[in-house]
Amino acid sequence: WEESTCHWELPGFTGAESILDLNRYGYRVTGVHTFGDKAFLMMLDAYAQANQEKSLVGRRFALDHGMMISPEVIEKSAQLGVIWSLQTPQYYRNTAIVNRLFGEEPAQRWAMPIKSLIDAGVRVTYGADTHDDPERHPMFNLEVMVTRVTKDGQVFGARERIERAQGLLMMTRWGADYVLRNEELGSLEPGKLADLVVLDKNPLDRNVEDEDLSEIKILATVIGGEVVYGSLTADN
């Protein structure tokens, strides 16, 4: 928030040195719990410094959450090939707070600019954290990404709306890239795990209005070829 704490600036915290050490030993850095543009720039500067020692290209170093992403952050992310895990519930719940604390321009331009990241060539994935509430369900968040409507009914960054197909890619193929399992997950094809859901409506069907995407129901969940939720019948 406005008067927040940056852990890297606390006494005794190793900060960027941790990134350099991890990269030297061949580790990949993901799950980075950062929120503000300053924190993203600090991480990207550490990634750039590590990249000078040992290339990060193709290794899918990551940044997470996605609030307050400035144009400079987008440009540096593209240059380094950083992959993003954007947690849409953060946009849905917190953008009005960004607007109140920092003003309309950051809220309109910097709050989770999904389309700008994609257009810049950045690989973008979807995340919802681990909580179990309706605001984290995938179809609800597909609706949020398509409409940009927040919890208080406002629209921030209308130009950052994305196509439904892009949102589904964030949840499937591109998400598999993030977890380094794109040979097993992310698409339905021979040789990959039979992990899938069966929906009661096609989210790409234009007869389903944007604001009704959250109403799409899961009829069945299949993991490893076995039904673990719901049922598969001739009707679905």
Disulfide bonds with the S-S distance in Angstrom:
none
